Structure formats: C-alpha cells, structure tokens
C-alpha cells in the first residue's frame, strides 16, 4: 500500500513511534525491507539515495520500489533521500515516489529556504511530501569508516531550534532532518546525542523530526530520541554490513563453487533480520 511521507508520519505520531526509513540499492534490499515490515505488520519507508547511483540507476530501481510498495500488505512510503538537485527530485516524482528530500543543508540558509520552497511547490504537483534539512550530519550515505576529522559531531553544526522554526514556517515542509549528534556511516566514537535539543526543536516546529545517521545508535538512545519527537529514522550502514558479514561467514563454511544466487539470498535474509531488529526498536515492539 503506497502512502506519502506525511500520512506515514501522522500514523507514527499517533502511535508515538518512529518509522524506519531504509535505503536500498538492490532488489534484494527492497525485498528485505518489505518482507521485514510485513512480517512485523509495521509501516515502513523505502528510500533511495542518489549517492547509491554508483551501484544502480534510479531509473532502474525506482520503478521496482514503487511497484513492490504498491503490492505490499503494509503502508509504505517510497522516498528520495538527500536530493541535492531539483532535477533528481523531479526524476523521482515522475517515477512515482510519494516523497522527496531536498537537502540544501550545505547552502547558505537563505538559499536553502529558496530551493526548498521550489521543492515543496514541485512535489505538490504530484501530491507528494517533502523532507528538508538544516544542520550537518557529515559523510555520505554509505560507510565512511576511516575518514578523519569526523570522529565527533561539533555542537556548532547542530540545528538551532529558533532557526528550525523559521525554516519550517518559510518553507512548509512536512518533516525536518535535524543535527543533534548523529553522523552518517559507521561511528568512530560513541555518539553523544542532545535529547533536549530534539524536544525543543519538535516543540517549536510542530512537525516530525527525522534522524539521519541512525546506524550504530544504542536501542536506549533510539527510544529517547523517539520520546522527544523523532518520527523517521534513516538506516542503512548496519543493515548492509549485516548482509555482507553473513555472506563472508557462509562462504568461509561452504565447500565447492560459490554461486551468486546463493550469495544474494544469504545477504537478503541477513539484512531482513537486521531490519526486523531495528523496526522492533523503532516501533516499541
């Protein structure tokens, strides 16, 4: 069942949970996310990040995501993650995505506002929702283990609650990705999350907060974030790592030739189990 982001997050708000937003770049990833959500009977967000275009084109995987989401037995939002150009937002909307993220967080504030407004107007023509971002989480959407200079999130990059309120008022977005101590990729140090900042921002903006850089955060910290107003949690790195590590384990145990069809099944099943664990935490199951 295909829904937009606003509808999915209204449901999450009513239940005081967060919906997992899982990035995918293979058919097996799409299947793992939807099978996990259906087994747990929970809504889910299926999303594609343009940085993953290095693995597969949006024009190839996008229609598959939309088709399988429509056939799913649970509410599914198909979302474009971290769209930095209006052209790729348009591409996703034409494919049938029900939500897009315009990421102008690296732009001066006024430009971010202006471009986000254009994104909101564009998405409205398709009946789609818009997520935006202010603050900085660092790194790209896949693992950046070993990069220097990002071991700690600097408080100067955290989202300012007053600016967040102004931004939402000026743009009319449906959800806001905020910086409060998470980073993308694998953590190099223990994350230090500012829970009070989350609550203050949510109280001011009145719309759901999105948590990027969710992989590696403890279950307890996830629950605290949700208690304070987070309703969408992006998740990719540890899911992909779970699939890869299980494939390594199975290959080390197997004798004879290795067949790719076996590898793809192993990876999908391991990712699905990791996704189920995440959904259980996010949904307080």
Secondary structure, DSSP 8 states (H G I E B T S, - for coil): -B--HHHHHHHHHHHT--EEEEE--SHHHHHHHHHHHHHHT--EEEEEEGGGGGTS-HHHHHHHHHHHHHH-SS-EEEEEEEE-SHHHHHHHHHHT-SEEEE--TTS-HHHHHHHHHHHHHHHHTTT-EEEEEES---S-SS--TT-SS-SS--GGGS--HHHHHHHHHHH--SEEEE-SS--SSS-SS-----HHHHHHHHHHH-SEEEE-S-TT--HHHHHHHHHTTEEEEEE-HHHHHHHHHHHHHHHHH--S---HHHHHHHHHHHHHHHHHHHHHHHTT-
